[in-house]
Amino acid sequence: MALDLLDPSSLLLPPPKGERHDKRLPQTVKTRLQRIGRSVSDSTGTGFVYGTMFGSVLALVEGMRAAPKQQRLLGALHHAKVLVPETAGRIALVTCFFRVAAFGMEEIRDKRDMWNTLAAAPVAGAIVKVRYGPKAALNSAFVFGSFAAVVVACNWAEAKVKHEKSSPDEVLEEITFAEEFE
C-alpha cells in the first residue's frame, strides 16, 4: 500500500541540487493523516511495551523488598499485578503526547528535523503535568526539555563522529522511553 504512494528509488537517491533535504515531501491530507495515525499508534504501543518491561523489573524489586522473607515470590507477583499496567500506561501516555507534539511541530515548521524533537519535549512534559497546575507543568516542561536537549546533543555528537545523519524518529524513541523517569 505504501509502495504505490512512494517511489522506492527516491529513498536511495540524494535530493536534487538546490532542494532542501529537510523539507517534507508533498503528501495528500489523507496520506499525511495515515502516516501520523500509524506513527502515533506505533509509538504508543512501543511505549506500552517498554513500560511493561520496566514495570516488571520495578515490581519484582519492590515486591521482593517489601514482602516478608517467606513470601518474596508472592509479594513480587502481587506488585507486578498492580504496578506493571500502571507503569506501562504512563509510559505509553508520555510517548503518545510526545509523538503528537512532534508532529504538531512538524506541521507548524513544515520540516522534519531535530528541532521538532527539541521543541516537542517541553510541550509533552507540560501536557503530562497540566492537571497539577501551571507550576508543575512548567517544572515538567523544563525537565523534559532538558533531557531532550541532552539526548539530541548526544545523538548529534554521535552522528558527527560516525559521519552519518541520525533520524528524528530514532531520537524520539530514545527520549520518550526515558521521559517517564522524571
CNS distance restraints for C-alpha pairs under 8 A (distance, minus, plus):
assign (resid   1 and name CA) (resid   5 and name CA) 7.21 0.50 0.50
assign (resid   2 and name CA) (resid   6 and name CA) 6.33 0.50 0.50
assign (resid   3 and name CA) (resid   7 and name CA) 6.60 0.50 0.50
assign (resid   3 and name CA) (resid   8 and name CA) 6.86 0.50 0.50
assign (resid   6 and name CA) (resid  10 and name CA) 7.78 0.50 0.50
assign (resid   7 and name CA) (resid  11 and name CA) 7.56 0.50 0.50
assign (resid   8 and name CA) (resid  12 and name CA) 7.40 0.50 0.50
assign (resid   9 and name CA) (resid  13 and name CA) 6.35 0.50 0.50
assign (resid  10 and name CA) (resid  14 and name CA) 7.65 0.50 0.50
assign (resid  15 and name CA) (resid  19 and name CA) 6.22 0.50 0.50
assign (resid  15 and name CA) (resid  20 and name CA) 7.38 0.50 0.50
assign (resid  15 and name CA) (resid  21 and name CA) 6.22 0.50 0.50
assign (resid  22 and name CA) (resid 111 and name CA) 5.70 0.50 0.50
assign (resid  22 and name CA) (resid 112 and name CA) 5.65 0.50 0.50
assign (resid  22 and name CA) (resid 113 and name CA) 6.44 0.50 0.50
assign (resid  23 and name CA) (resid 110 and name CA) 6.72 0.50 0.50
assign (resid  23 and name CA) (resid 111 and name CA) 4.92 0.50 0.50
assign (resid  23 and name CA) (resid 112 and name CA) 6.63 0.50 0.50
assign (resid  24 and name CA) (resid 110 and name CA) 6.47 0.50 0.50
assign (resid  24 and name CA) (resid 111 and name CA) 5.57 0.50 0.50
assign (resid  24 and name CA) (resid 112 and name CA) 6.37 0.50 0.50
assign (resid  27 and name CA) (resid  31 and name CA) 6.09 0.50 0.50
assign (resid  27 and name CA) (resid  32 and name CA) 6.03 0.50 0.50
assign (resid  28 and name CA) (resid  32 and name CA) 6.17 0.50 0.50
assign (resid  29 and name CA) (resid  33 and name CA) 6.06 0.50 0.50
assign (resid  30 and name CA) (resid  34 and name CA) 6.12 0.50 0.50
assign (resid  31 and name CA) (resid  35 and name CA) 6.17 0.50 0.50
assign (resid  32 and name CA) (resid  36 and name CA) 6.13 0.50 0.50
assign (resid  33 and name CA) (resid  37 and name CA) 5.94 0.50 0.50
assign (resid  34 and name CA) (resid  38 and name CA) 5.97 0.50 0.50
assign (resid  35 and name CA) (resid  39 and name CA) 6.01 0.50 0.50
assign (resid  36 and name CA) (resid  40 and name CA) 6.02 0.50 0.50
assign (resid  36 and name CA) (resid 103 and name CA) 7.23 0.50 0.50
assign (resid  37 and name CA) (resid  41 and name CA) 6.11 0.50 0.50
assign (resid  38 and name CA) (resid  42 and name CA) 5.99 0.50 0.50
assign (resid  39 and name CA) (resid  43 and name CA) 6.03 0.50 0.50
assign (resid  39 and name CA) (resid  99 and name CA) 7.75 0.50 0.50
assign (resid  40 and name CA) (resid  44 and name CA) 6.05 0.50 0.50
assign (resid  40 and name CA) (resid  96 and name CA) 5.99 0.50 0.50
assign (resid  40 and name CA) (resid  99 and name CA) 5.91 0.50 0.50
assign (resid  40 and name CA) (resid 100 and name CA) 6.71 0.50 0.50
assign (resid  41 and name CA) (resid  45 and name CA) 6.08 0.50 0.50
assign (resid  41 and name CA) (resid  96 and name CA) 7.56 0.50 0.50
assign (resid  42 and name CA) (resid  46 and name CA) 6.07 0.50 0.50
assign (resid  43 and name CA) (resid  47 and name CA) 6.00 0.50 0.50
assign (resid  43 and name CA) (resid  92 and name CA) 7.72 0.50 0.50
assign (resid  43 and name CA) (resid  95 and name CA) 6.07 0.50 0.50
assign (resid  43 and name CA) (resid  96 and name CA) 6.45 0.50 0.50
assign (resid  43 and name CA) (resid  99 and name CA) 7.08 0.50 0.50
assign (resid  43 and name CA) (resid 173 and name CA) 7.60 0.50 0.50
assign (resid  44 and name CA) (resid  48 and name CA) 6.19 0.50 0.50
assign (resid  44 and name CA) (resid  92 and name CA) 4.81 0.50 0.50
assign (resid  44 and name CA) (resid  93 and name CA) 6.86 0.50 0.50
assign (resid  44 and name CA) (resid  95 and name CA) 5.56 0.50 0.50
assign (resid  44 and name CA) (resid  96 and name CA) 5.07 0.50 0.50
assign (resid  45 and name CA) (resid  49 and name CA) 6.30 0.50 0.50
assign (resid  45 and name CA) (resid  92 and name CA) 6.66 0.50 0.50
assign (resid  46 and name CA) (resid  50 and name CA) 6.19 0.50 0.50
assign (resid  46 and name CA) (resid  92 and name CA) 7.36 0.50 0.50
assign (resid  47 and name CA) (resid  51 and name CA) 5.93 0.50 0.50
assign (resid  47 and name CA) (resid  88 and name CA) 7.12 0.50 0.50
assign (resid  47 and name CA) (resid  91 and name CA) 5.40 0.50 0.50
assign (resid  47 and name CA) (resid  92 and name CA) 4.28 0.50 0.50
assign (resid  47 and name CA) (resid  93 and name CA) 7.77 0.50 0.50
assign (resid  47 and name CA) (resid  94 and name CA) 7.84 0.50 0.50
assign (resid  47 and name CA) (resid  95 and name CA) 5.77 0.50 0.50
assign (resid  47 and name CA) (resid 176 and name CA) 7.48 0.50 0.50
assign (resid  47 and name CA) (resid 177 and name CA) 6.46 0.50 0.50
assign (resid  48 and name CA) (resid  52 and name CA) 6.05 0.50 0.50
assign (resid  48 and name CA) (resid  88 and name CA) 4.71 0.50 0.50
assign (resid  48 and name CA) (resid  89 and name CA) 6.10 0.50 0.50
assign (resid  48 and name CA) (resid  91 and name CA) 6.19 0.50 0.50
assign (resid  48 and name CA) (resid  92 and name CA) 4.59 0.50 0.50
assign (resid  49 and name CA) (resid  53 and name CA) 6.31 0.50 0.50
assign (resid  49 and name CA) (resid  88 and name CA) 6.85 0.50 0.50
assign (resid  50 and name CA) (resid  54 and name CA) 6.09 0.50 0.50
assign (resid  50 and name CA) (resid  88 and name CA) 7.01 0.50 0.50
assign (resid  50 and name CA) (resid  91 and name CA) 7.48 0.50 0.50
assign (resid  50 and name CA) (resid 177 and name CA) 6.93 0.50 0.50
assign (resid  51 and name CA) (resid  55 and name CA) 5.60 0.50 0.50
assign (resid  51 and name CA) (resid  84 and name CA) 7.37 0.50 0.50
assign (resid  51 and name CA) (resid  87 and name CA) 5.50 0.50 0.50
assign (resid  51 and name CA) (resid  88 and name CA) 3.66 0.50 0.50
assign (resid  51 and name CA) (resid  89 and name CA) 7.07 0.50 0.50
assign (resid  51 and name CA) (resid  90 and name CA) 7.51 0.50 0.50
assign (resid  51 and name CA) (resid  91 and name CA) 5.44 0.50 0.50
assign (resid  51 and name CA) (resid  92 and name CA) 7.05 0.50 0.50
assign (resid  52 and name CA) (resid  56 and name CA) 5.95 0.50 0.50
assign (resid  52 and name CA) (resid  84 and name CA) 5.63 0.50 0.50
assign (resid  52 and name CA) (resid  85 and name CA) 6.92 0.50 0.50
assign (resid  52 and name CA) (resid  87 and name CA) 6.88 0.50 0.50
assign (resid  52 and name CA) (resid  88 and name CA) 4.82 0.50 0.50
assign (resid  53 and name CA) (resid  57 and name CA) 6.55 0.50 0.50
assign (resid  54 and name CA) (resid  58 and name CA) 6.14 0.50 0.50
assign (resid  54 and name CA) (resid  84 and name CA) 8.00 0.50 0.50
assign (resid  54 and name CA) (resid  87 and name CA) 7.70 0.50 0.50
assign (resid  54 and name CA) (resid  88 and name CA) 7.91 0.50 0.50
assign (resid  55 and name CA) (resid  59 and name CA) 5.85 0.50 0.50
assign (resid  55 and name CA) (resid  80 and name CA) 7.39 0.50 0.50
assign (resid  55 and name CA) (resid  83 and name CA) 6.28 0.50 0.50
assign (resid  55 and name CA) (resid  84 and name CA) 4.50 0.50 0.50
assign (resid  55 and name CA) (resid  85 and name CA) 7.68 0.50 0.50
assign (resid  55 and name CA) (resid  87 and name CA) 5.43 0.50 0.50
assign (resid  55 and name CA) (resid  88 and name CA) 6.56 0.50 0.50
assign (resid  56 and name CA) (resid  60 and name CA) 6.04 0.50 0.50
assign (resid  56 and name CA) (resid  80 and name CA) 5.99 0.50 0.50
assign (resid  56 and name CA) (resid  83 and name CA) 7.79 0.50 0.50
assign (resid  56 and name CA) (resid  84 and name CA) 5.70 0.50 0.50
assign (resid  57 and name CA) (resid  61 and name CA) 6.29 0.50 0.50
assign (resid  58 and name CA) (resid  62 and name CA) 6.03 0.50 0.50
assign (resid  58 and name CA) (resid  83 and name CA) 8.00 0.50 0.50
assign (resid  59 and name CA) (resid  63 and name CA) 5.59 0.50 0.50
assign (resid  59 and name CA) (resid  76 and name CA) 6.14 0.50 0.50
assign (resid  59 and name CA) (resid  77 and name CA) 7.80 0.50 0.50
assign (resid  59 and name CA) (resid  79 and name CA) 5.12 0.50 0.50
assign (resid  59 and name CA) (resid  80 and name CA) 4.81 0.50 0.50
assign (resid  59 and name CA) (resid  83 and name CA) 6.04 0.50 0.50
assign (resid  59 and name CA) (resid  84 and name CA) 6.85 0.50 0.50
assign (resid  60 and name CA) (resid  64 and name CA) 6.05 0.50 0.50
assign (resid  60 and name CA) (resid  76 and name CA) 4.75 0.50 0.50
assign (resid  60 and name CA) (resid  77 and name CA) 7.29 0.50 0.50
assign (resid  60 and name CA) (resid  79 and name CA) 7.12 0.50 0.50
assign (resid  60 and name CA) (resid  80 and name CA) 6.62 0.50 0.50
assign (resid  61 and name CA) (resid  65 and name CA) 6.09 0.50 0.50
assign (resid  61 and name CA) (resid  76 and name CA) 7.18 0.50 0.50
assign (resid  62 and name CA) (resid  66 and name CA) 6.05 0.50 0.50
assign (resid  62 and name CA) (resid  76 and name CA) 7.05 0.50 0.50
assign (resid  62 and name CA) (resid  79 and name CA) 7.18 0.50 0.50
assign (resid  63 and name CA) (resid  67 and name CA) 6.01 0.50 0.50
assign (resid  63 and name CA) (resid  72 and name CA) 6.87 0.50 0.50
assign (resid  63 and name CA) (resid  73 and name CA) 7.85 0.50 0.50
assign (resid  63 and name CA) (resid  75 and name CA) 4.63 0.50 0.50
assign (resid  63 and name CA) (resid  76 and name CA) 3.83 0.50 0.50
assign (resid  63 and name CA) (resid  77 and name CA) 7.18 0.50 0.50
assign (resid  63 and name CA) (resid  78 and name CA) 7.11 0.50 0.50
assign (resid  63 and name CA) (resid  79 and name CA) 5.22 0.50 0.50
assign (resid  63 and name CA) (resid  80 and name CA) 7.59 0.50 0.50
assign (resid  64 and name CA) (resid  72 and name CA) 4.69 0.50 0.50
assign (resid  64 and name CA) (resid  73 and name CA) 6.68 0.50 0.50
assign (resid  64 and name CA) (resid  75 and name CA) 5.83 0.50 0.50
assign (resid  64 and name CA) (resid  76 and name CA) 5.19 0.50 0.50
assign (resid  65 and name CA) (resid  72 and name CA) 7.59 0.50 0.50
assign (resid  66 and name CA) (resid  75 and name CA) 7.23 0.50 0.50
assign (resid  67 and name CA) (resid  71 and name CA) 6.01 0.50 0.50
assign (resid  67 and name CA) (resid  72 and name CA) 5.30 0.50 0.50
assign (resid  67 and name CA) (resid  74 and name CA) 7.97 0.50 0.50
assign (resid  67 and name CA) (resid  75 and name CA) 5.17 0.50 0.50
assign (resid  67 and name CA) (resid  76 and name CA) 7.78 0.50 0.50
assign (resid  68 and name CA) (resid  72 and name CA) 6.26 0.50 0.50
assign (resid  71 and name CA) (resid  75 and name CA) 6.05 0.50 0.50
assign (resid  72 and name CA) (resid  76 and name CA) 6.11 0.50 0.50
assign (resid  73 and name CA) (resid  77 and name CA) 6.24 0.50 0.50
assign (resid  74 and name CA) (resid  78 and name CA) 6.07 0.50 0.50
assign (resid  75 and name CA) (resid  79 and name CA) 6.14 0.50 0.50
assign (resid  76 and name CA) (resid  80 and name CA) 6.07 0.50 0.50
assign (resid  77 and name CA) (resid  81 and name CA) 6.21 0.50 0.50
assign (resid  78 and name CA) (resid  82 and name CA) 6.49 0.50 0.50
assign (resid  79 and name CA) (resid  83 and name CA) 5.68 0.50 0.50
assign (resid  79 and name CA) (resid  84 and name CA) 7.84 0.50 0.50
assign (resid  80 and name CA) (resid  84 and name CA) 5.30 0.50 0.50
assign (resid  81 and name CA) (resid  85 and name CA) 7.39 0.50 0.50
assign (resid  82 and name CA) (resid  86 and name CA) 7.06 0.50 0.50
assign (resid  83 and name CA) (resid  87 and name CA) 6.01 0.50 0.50
assign (resid  84 and name CA) (resid  88 and name CA) 5.96 0.50 0.50
assign (resid  85 and name CA) (resid  89 and name CA) 5.94 0.50 0.50
assign (resid  86 and name CA) (resid  90 and name CA) 6.25 0.50 0.50
assign (resid  87 and name CA) (resid  91 and name CA) 6.27 0.50 0.50
assign (resid  88 and name CA) (resid  92 and name CA) 6.07 0.50 0.50
assign (resid  89 and name CA) (resid  93 and name CA) 6.04 0.50 0.50
assign (resid  90 and name CA) (resid  94 and name CA) 6.26 0.50 0.50
assign (resid  90 and name CA) (resid 180 and name CA) 7.28 0.50 0.50
assign (resid  91 and name CA) (resid  95 and name CA) 6.20 0.50 0.50
assign (resid  91 and name CA) (resid 176 and name CA) 7.75 0.50 0.50
assign (resid  91 and name CA) (resid 177 and name CA) 6.84 0.50 0.50
assign (resid  91 and name CA) (resid 180 and name CA) 5.75 0.50 0.50
assign (resid  92 and name CA) (resid  96 and name CA) 6.12 0.50 0.50
assign (resid  93 and name CA) (resid  97 and name CA) 6.21 0.50 0.50
assign (resid  94 and name CA) (resid  98 and name CA) 6.01 0.50 0.50
assign (resid  94 and name CA) (resid 124 and name CA) 7.13 0.50 0.50
assign (resid  94 and name CA) (resid 128 and name CA) 6.86 0.50 0.50
assign (resid  94 and name CA) (resid 176 and name CA) 6.61 0.50 0.50
assign (resid  94 and name CA) (resid 179 and name CA) 7.42 0.50 0.50
assign (resid  94 and name CA) (resid 180 and name CA) 6.89 0.50 0.50
assign (resid  95 and name CA) (resid  99 and name CA) 6.04 0.50 0.50
assign (resid  95 and name CA) (resid 176 and name CA) 5.07 0.50 0.50
assign (resid  95 and name CA) (resid 177 and name CA) 7.15 0.50 0.50
assign (resid  96 and name CA) (resid 100 and name CA) 6.16 0.50 0.50
assign (resid  97 and name CA) (resid 101 and name CA) 6.06 0.50 0.50
assign (resid  97 and name CA) (resid 124 and name CA) 5.35 0.50 0.50
assign (resid  97 and name CA) (resid 127 and name CA) 7.34 0.50 0.50
assign (resid  97 and name CA) (resid 128 and name CA) 7.64 0.50 0.50
assign (resid  98 and name CA) (resid 102 and name CA) 6.12 0.50 0.50
assign (resid  98 and name CA) (resid 120 and name CA) 6.29 0.50 0.50
assign (resid  98 and name CA) (resid 121 and name CA) 6.37 0.50 0.50
assign (resid  98 and name CA) (resid 123 and name CA) 7.74 0.50 0.50
assign (resid  98 and name CA) (resid 124 and name CA) 4.95 0.50 0.50
assign (resid  98 and name CA) (resid 172 and name CA) 7.89 0.50 0.50
assign (resid  98 and name CA) (resid 176 and name CA) 6.69 0.50 0.50
assign (resid  99 and name CA) (resid 103 and name CA) 6.20 0.50 0.50
assign (resid  99 and name CA) (resid 120 and name CA) 7.95 0.50 0.50
assign (resid  99 and name CA) (resid 172 and name CA) 7.45 0.50 0.50
assign (resid 100 and name CA) (resid 104 and name CA) 6.12 0.50 0.50
assign (resid 101 and name CA) (resid 105 and name CA) 6.23 0.50 0.50
assign (resid 101 and name CA) (resid 120 and name CA) 4.98 0.50 0.50
assign (resid 101 and name CA) (resid 121 and name CA) 7.68 0.50 0.50
assign (resid 101 and name CA) (resid 123 and name CA) 6.50 0.50 0.50
assign (resid 101 and name CA) (resid 124 and name CA) 6.21 0.50 0.50
assign (resid 102 and name CA) (resid 106 and name CA) 6.19 0.50 0.50
assign (resid 102 and name CA) (resid 116 and name CA) 5.63 0.50 0.50
assign (resid 102 and name CA) (resid 117 and name CA) 5.77 0.50 0.50
assign (resid 102 and name CA) (resid 119 and name CA) 7.58 0.50 0.50
assign (resid 102 and name CA) (resid 120 and name CA) 4.90 0.50 0.50
assign (resid 102 and name CA) (resid 121 and name CA) 7.93 0.50 0.50
assign (resid 103 and name CA) (resid 107 and name CA) 6.13 0.50 0.50
assign (resid 103 and name CA) (resid 116 and name CA) 7.93 0.50 0.50
assign (resid 104 and name CA) (resid 108 and name CA) 6.20 0.50 0.50
assign (resid 105 and name CA) (resid 109 and name CA) 5.96 0.50 0.50
assign (resid 105 and name CA) (resid 110 and name CA) 7.98 0.50 0.50
assign (resid 105 and name CA) (resid 116 and name CA) 5.34 0.50 0.50
assign (resid 105 and name CA) (resid 119 and name CA) 7.21 0.50 0.50
assign (resid 105 and name CA) (resid 120 and name CA) 6.68 0.50 0.50
assign (resid 106 and name CA) (resid 110 and name CA) 5.33 0.50 0.50
assign (resid 106 and name CA) (resid 111 and name CA) 5.48 0.50 0.50
assign (resid 106 and name CA) (resid 112 and name CA) 5.91 0.50 0.50
assign (resid 106 and name CA) (resid 116 and name CA) 6.10 0.50 0.50
assign (resid 107 and name CA) (resid 111 and name CA) 7.52 0.50 0.50
assign (resid 112 and name CA) (resid 116 and name CA) 6.96 0.50 0.50
assign (resid 112 and name CA) (resid 168 and name CA) 7.17 0.50 0.50
assign (resid 113 and name CA) (resid 117 and name CA) 7.36 0.50 0.50
assign (resid 113 and name CA) (resid 167 and name CA) 7.82 0.50 0.50
assign (resid 113 and name CA) (resid 168 and name CA) 5.81 0.50 0.50
assign (resid 114 and name CA) (resid 118 and name CA) 6.26 0.50 0.50
assign (resid 114 and name CA) (resid 152 and name CA) 7.10 0.50 0.50
assign (resid 114 and name CA) (resid 168 and name CA) 5.53 0.50 0.50
assign (resid 114 and name CA) (resid 171 and name CA) 7.93 0.50 0.50
assign (resid 115 and name CA) (resid 119 and name CA) 6.04 0.50 0.50
assign (resid 116 and name CA) (resid 120 and name CA) 5.88 0.50 0.50
assign (resid 117 and name CA) (resid 121 and name CA) 6.35 0.50 0.50
assign (resid 117 and name CA) (resid 148 and name CA) 7.47 0.50 0.50
assign (resid 117 and name CA) (resid 168 and name CA) 6.89 0.50 0.50
assign (resid 117 and name CA) (resid 171 and name CA) 7.48 0.50 0.50
assign (resid 117 and name CA) (resid 172 and name CA) 6.55 0.50 0.50
assign (resid 118 and name CA) (resid 122 and name CA) 7.75 0.50 0.50
assign (resid 118 and name CA) (resid 145 and name CA) 6.71 0.50 0.50
assign (resid 118 and name CA) (resid 148 and name CA) 5.87 0.50 0.50
assign (resid 118 and name CA) (resid 149 and name CA) 6.25 0.50 0.50
assign (resid 118 and name CA) (resid 152 and name CA) 7.30 0.50 0.50
assign (resid 119 and name CA) (resid 123 and name CA) 6.95 0.50 0.50
assign (resid 119 and name CA) (resid 145 and name CA) 7.49 0.50 0.50
assign (resid 120 and name CA) (resid 124 and name CA) 6.06 0.50 0.50
assign (resid 121 and name CA) (resid 125 and name CA) 6.06 0.50 0.50
assign (resid 121 and name CA) (resid 141 and name CA) 7.11 0.50 0.50
assign (resid 121 and name CA) (resid 144 and name CA) 5.42 0.50 0.50
assign (resid 121 and name CA) (resid 145 and name CA) 5.10 0.50 0.50
assign (resid 121 and name CA) (resid 148 and name CA) 6.15 0.50 0.50
assign (resid 122 and name CA) (resid 126 and name CA) 6.05 0.50 0.50
assign (resid 122 and name CA) (resid 140 and name CA) 7.39 0.50 0.50
assign (resid 122 and name CA) (resid 141 and name CA) 3.97 0.50 0.50
assign (resid 122 and name CA) (resid 142 and name CA) 6.22 0.50 0.50
assign (resid 122 and name CA) (resid 143 and name CA) 7.68 0.50 0.50
assign (resid 122 and name CA) (resid 144 and name CA) 5.42 0.50 0.50
assign (resid 122 and name CA) (resid 145 and name CA) 4.64 0.50 0.50
assign (resid 123 and name CA) (resid 127 and name CA) 6.24 0.50 0.50
assign (resid 123 and name CA) (resid 141 and name CA) 6.35 0.50 0.50
assign (resid 124 and name CA) (resid 128 and name CA) 6.19 0.50 0.50
assign (resid 124 and name CA) (resid 141 and name CA) 7.21 0.50 0.50
assign (resid 124 and name CA) (resid 144 and name CA) 7.75 0.50 0.50
assign (resid 125 and name CA) (resid 129 and name CA) 6.64 0.50 0.50
assign (resid 125 and name CA) (resid 137 and name CA) 6.90 0.50 0.50
assign (resid 125 and name CA) (resid 140 and name CA) 5.02 0.50 0.50
assign (resid 125 and name CA) (resid 141 and name CA) 4.36 0.50 0.50
assign (resid 125 and name CA) (resid 142 and name CA) 7.72 0.50 0.50
assign (resid 125 and name CA) (resid 143 and name CA) 7.58 0.50 0.50
assign (resid 125 and name CA) (resid 144 and name CA) 5.45 0.50 0.50
assign (resid 125 and name CA) (resid 145 and name CA) 7.67 0.50 0.50
assign (resid 126 and name CA) (resid 130 and name CA) 5.66 0.50 0.50
assign (resid 126 and name CA) (resid 136 and name CA) 7.86 0.50 0.50
assign (resid 126 and name CA) (resid 137 and name CA) 4.28 0.50 0.50
assign (resid 126 and name CA) (resid 138 and name CA) 6.06 0.50 0.50
assign (resid 126 and name CA) (resid 139 and name CA) 7.87 0.50 0.50
assign (resid 126 and name CA) (resid 140 and name CA) 5.72 0.50 0.50
assign (resid 126 and name CA) (resid 141 and name CA) 4.75 0.50 0.50
assign (resid 127 and name CA) (resid 137 and name CA) 6.97 0.50 0.50
assign (resid 128 and name CA) (resid 137 and name CA) 7.42 0.50 0.50
assign (resid 128 and name CA) (resid 140 and name CA) 7.78 0.50 0.50
assign (resid 129 and name CA) (resid 133 and name CA) 7.32 0.50 0.50
assign (resid 129 and name CA) (resid 136 and name CA) 5.98 0.50 0.50
assign (resid 129 and name CA) (resid 137 and name CA) 4.79 0.50 0.50
assign (resid 129 and name CA) (resid 140 and name CA) 6.53 0.50 0.50
assign (resid 130 and name CA) (resid 134 and name CA) 6.37 0.50 0.50
assign (resid 130 and name CA) (resid 136 and name CA) 6.95 0.50 0.50
assign (resid 130 and name CA) (resid 137 and name CA) 4.89 0.50 0.50
assign (resid 131 and name CA) (resid 137 and name CA) 7.98 0.50 0.50
assign (resid 132 and name CA) (resid 136 and name CA) 5.91 0.50 0.50
assign (resid 132 and name CA) (resid 137 and name CA) 7.11 0.50 0.50
assign (resid 133 and name CA) (resid 137 and name CA) 6.25 0.50 0.50
assign (resid 134 and name CA) (resid 138 and name CA) 6.02 0.50 0.50
assign (resid 135 and name CA) (resid 139 and name CA) 6.14 0.50 0.50
assign (resid 136 and name CA) (resid 140 and name CA) 6.03 0.50 0.50
assign (resid 137 and name CA) (resid 141 and name CA) 6.02 0.50 0.50
assign (resid 138 and name CA) (resid 142 and name CA) 6.12 0.50 0.50
assign (resid 139 and name CA) (resid 143 and name CA) 6.29 0.50 0.50
assign (resid 140 and name CA) (resid 144 and name CA) 6.02 0.50 0.50
assign (resid 140 and name CA) (resid 182 and name CA) 7.89 0.50 0.50
assign (resid 141 and name CA) (resid 145 and name CA) 5.85 0.50 0.50
assign (resid 142 and name CA) (resid 146 and name CA) 5.97 0.50 0.50
assign (resid 143 and name CA) (resid 147 and name CA) 6.16 0.50 0.50
assign (resid 143 and name CA) (resid 182 and name CA) 7.19 0.50 0.50
assign (resid 144 and name CA) (resid 148 and name CA) 6.07 0.50 0.50
assign (resid 144 and name CA) (resid 179 and name CA) 6.32 0.50 0.50
assign (resid 144 and name CA) (resid 182 and name CA) 7.82 0.50 0.50
assign (resid 145 and name CA) (resid 149 and name CA) 6.09 0.50 0.50
assign (resid 146 and name CA) (resid 150 and name CA) 6.39 0.50 0.50
assign (resid 147 and name CA) (resid 151 and name CA) 6.29 0.50 0.50
assign (resid 147 and name CA) (resid 175 and name CA) 7.53 0.50 0.50
assign (resid 147 and name CA) (resid 179 and name CA) 7.50 0.50 0.50
assign (resid 148 and name CA) (resid 152 and name CA) 5.97 0.50 0.50
assign (resid 148 and name CA) (resid 175 and name CA) 6.10 0.50 0.50
assign (resid 149 and name CA) (resid 153 and name CA) 5.98 0.50 0.50
assign (resid 150 and name CA) (resid 154 and name CA) 6.15 0.50 0.50
assign (resid 151 and name CA) (resid 155 and name CA) 6.15 0.50 0.50
assign (resid 151 and name CA) (resid 171 and name CA) 7.25 0.50 0.50
assign (resid 151 and name CA) (resid 174 and name CA) 7.56 0.50 0.50
assign (resid 151 and name CA) (resid 175 and name CA) 6.78 0.50 0.50
assign (resid 152 and name CA) (resid 156 and name CA) 5.98 0.50 0.50
assign (resid 152 and name CA) (resid 171 and name CA) 6.73 0.50 0.50
assign (resid 153 and name CA) (resid 157 and name CA) 6.09 0.50 0.50
assign (resid 154 and name CA) (resid 158 and name CA) 6.04 0.50 0.50
assign (resid 155 and name CA) (resid 159 and name CA) 6.00 0.50 0.50
assign (resid 155 and name CA) (resid 166 and name CA) 7.00 0.50 0.50
assign (resid 155 and name CA) (resid 171 and name CA) 7.29 0.50 0.50
assign (resid 156 and name CA) (resid 160 and name CA) 6.19 0.50 0.50
assign (resid 156 and name CA) (resid 166 and name CA) 7.42 0.50 0.50
assign (resid 157 and name CA) (resid 161 and name CA) 6.24 0.50 0.50
assign (resid 158 and name CA) (resid 162 and name CA) 6.12 0.50 0.50
assign (resid 159 and name CA) (resid 163 and name CA) 5.52 0.50 0.50
assign (resid 159 and name CA) (resid 164 and name CA) 5.02 0.50 0.50
assign (resid 159 and name CA) (resid 165 and name CA) 5.70 0.50 0.50
assign (resid 159 and name CA) (resid 166 and name CA) 6.11 0.50 0.50
assign (resid 160 and name CA) (resid 164 and name CA) 6.67 0.50 0.50
assign (resid 160 and name CA) (resid 165 and name CA) 7.93 0.50 0.50
assign (resid 166 and name CA) (resid 170 and name CA) 7.09 0.50 0.50
assign (resid 166 and name CA) (resid 171 and name CA) 7.82 0.50 0.50
assign (resid 167 and name CA) (resid 171 and name CA) 6.81 0.50 0.50
assign (resid 168 and name CA) (resid 172 and name CA) 6.21 0.50 0.50
assign (resid 169 and name CA) (resid 173 and name CA) 6.35 0.50 0.50
assign (resid 170 and name CA) (resid 174 and name CA) 6.52 0.50 0.50
assign (resid 171 and name CA) (resid 175 and name CA) 6.15 0.50 0.50
assign (resid 172 and name CA) (resid 176 and name CA) 5.97 0.50 0.50
assign (resid 173 and name CA) (resid 177 and name CA) 6.39 0.50 0.50
assign (resid 174 and name CA) (resid 178 and name CA) 6.55 0.50 0.50
assign (resid 175 and name CA) (resid 179 and name CA) 6.01 0.50 0.50
assign (resid 176 and name CA) (resid 180 and name CA) 7.40 0.50 0.50
